Amino acid sequence: MSSKCDETSWQKDFLNMKSHSPSDAKLLMGGVKGLKDAWRLGVLHVEYEKLKKKQMQQDQQQQ
């Protein structure tokens, strides 16, 4: 089981990766308040994983 710090580290990283709508930024910073928020956070996490993977591939190609 992960700690609260581990759960939010991807959110802070994702906030710095691209611009977000005010509602998404609030969700990433404030956390889930209900089922709709949980669903949206899951969608954002998948987007984060795709961007992170793309970023890592670019970093490897530069080396």
Short mmCIF file of the C-alpha atoms (twelve columns), coordinates in Angstrom:
data_MODEL
# 
_entry.id   MODEL 
# 
loop_
_atom_site.group_PDB 
_atom_site.id 
_atom_site.type_symbol 
_atom_site.label_atom_id 
_atom_site.label_alt_id 
_atom_site.label_comp_id 
_atom_site.label_asym_id 
_atom_site.label_seq_id 
_atom_site.Cartn_x 
_atom_site.Cartn_y 
_atom_site.Cartn_z 
_atom_site.pdbx_PDB_model_num 
ATOM 1  C CA . MET A 1  0.000   0.000  0.000   1 
ATOM 2  C CA . SER A 2  1.322   3.413  -0.913  1 
ATOM 3  C CA . SER A 3  1.448   6.462  1.269   1 
ATOM 4  C CA . LYS A 4  -0.399  9.736  0.629   1 
ATOM 5  C CA . CYS A 5  2.868   11.295 -0.542  1 
ATOM 6  C CA . ASP A 6  3.348   8.567  -3.163  1 
ATOM 7  C CA . GLU A 7  -0.217  9.001  -4.368  1 
ATOM 8  C CA . THR A 8  0.179   12.732 -4.980  1 
ATOM 9  C CA . SER A 9  3.695   12.765 -6.465  1 
ATOM 10 C CA . TRP A 10 2.407   11.933 -9.950  1 
ATOM 11 C CA . GLN A 11 -0.205  14.666 -9.612  1 
ATOM 12 C CA . LYS A 12 2.386   17.341 -8.843  1 
ATOM 13 C CA . ASP A 13 4.571   16.085 -11.661 1 
ATOM 14 C CA . PHE A 14 1.609   16.121 -14.070 1 
ATOM 15 C CA . LEU A 15 0.688   19.686 -13.110 1 
ATOM 16 C CA . ASN A 16 4.146   20.777 -14.269 1 
ATOM 17 C CA . MET A 17 4.068   18.772 -17.512 1 
ATOM 18 C CA . LYS A 18 1.320   20.706 -19.304 1 
ATOM 19 C CA . SER A 19 -1.399  23.264 -18.812 1 
ATOM 20 C CA . HIS A 20 -4.689  22.099 -17.311 1 
ATOM 21 C CA . SER A 21 -8.209  23.401 -17.052 1 
ATOM 22 C CA . PRO A 22 -8.981  25.081 -13.724 1 
ATOM 23 C CA . SER A 23 -11.230 22.175 -12.711 1 
ATOM 24 C CA . ASP A 24 -8.556  19.568 -13.510 1 
ATOM 25 C CA . ALA A 25 -5.893  21.567 -11.675 1 
ATOM 26 C CA . LYS A 26 -8.165  21.833 -8.641  1 
ATOM 27 C CA . LEU A 27 -8.789  18.082 -8.748  1 
ATOM 28 C CA . LEU A 28 -5.079  17.307 -9.033  1 
ATOM 29 C CA . MET A 29 -4.239  19.584 -6.104  1 
ATOM 30 C CA . GLY A 30 -7.268  19.014 -3.872  1 
ATOM 31 C CA . GLY A 31 -8.144  15.388 -4.422  1 
ATOM 32 C CA . VAL A 32 -11.314 13.439 -5.021  1 
ATOM 33 C CA . LYS A 33 -14.648 14.534 -3.583  1 
ATOM 34 C CA . GLY A 34 -16.929 11.984 -5.247  1 
ATOM 35 C CA . LEU A 35 -17.371 9.335  -7.925  1 
ATOM 36 C CA . LYS A 36 -17.178 11.798 -10.829 1 
ATOM 37 C CA . ASP A 37 -13.886 13.176 -9.481  1 
ATOM 38 C CA . ALA A 38 -12.497 9.663  -9.054  1 
ATOM 39 C CA . TRP A 39 -13.340 8.835  -12.666 1 
ATOM 40 C CA . ARG A 40 -11.769 12.053 -13.954 1 
ATOM 41 C CA . LEU A 41 -8.644  11.539 -11.848 1 
ATOM 42 C CA . GLY A 42 -8.296  8.068  -13.367 1 
ATOM 43 C CA . VAL A 43 -8.506  9.565  -16.861 1 
ATOM 44 C CA . LEU A 44 -5.875  12.144 -15.936 1 
ATOM 45 C CA . HIS A 45 -3.608  9.424  -14.551 1 
ATOM 46 C CA . VAL A 46 -3.766  7.485  -17.828 1 
ATOM 47 C CA . GLU A 47 -2.903  10.689 -19.712 1 
ATOM 48 C CA . TYR A 48 -0.006  11.278 -17.299 1 
ATOM 49 C CA . GLU A 49 1.353   7.770  -17.867 1 
ATOM 50 C CA . LYS A 50 1.256   8.250  -21.659 1 
ATOM 51 C CA . LEU A 51 3.026   11.619 -21.465 1 
ATOM 52 C CA . LYS A 52 5.619   10.257 -19.029 1 
ATOM 53 C CA . LYS A 53 6.347   7.292  -21.298 1 
ATOM 54 C CA . LYS A 54 6.716   9.597  -24.311 1 
ATOM 55 C CA . GLN A 55 8.991   11.912 -22.312 1 
ATOM 56 C CA . MET A 56 11.181  8.998  -21.205 1 
ATOM 57 C CA . GLN A 57 11.490  7.737  -24.784 1 
ATOM 58 C CA . GLN A 58 12.565  11.197 -25.951 1 
ATOM 59 C CA . ASP A 59 15.134  11.395 -23.154 1 
ATOM 60 C CA . GLN A 60 16.575  8.006  -24.155 1 
ATOM 61 C CA . GLN A 61 16.848  9.051  -27.804 1 
ATOM 62 C CA . GLN A 62 18.788  12.171 -26.827 1 
ATOM 63 C CA . GLN A 63 21.430  10.150 -24.979 1 
# 
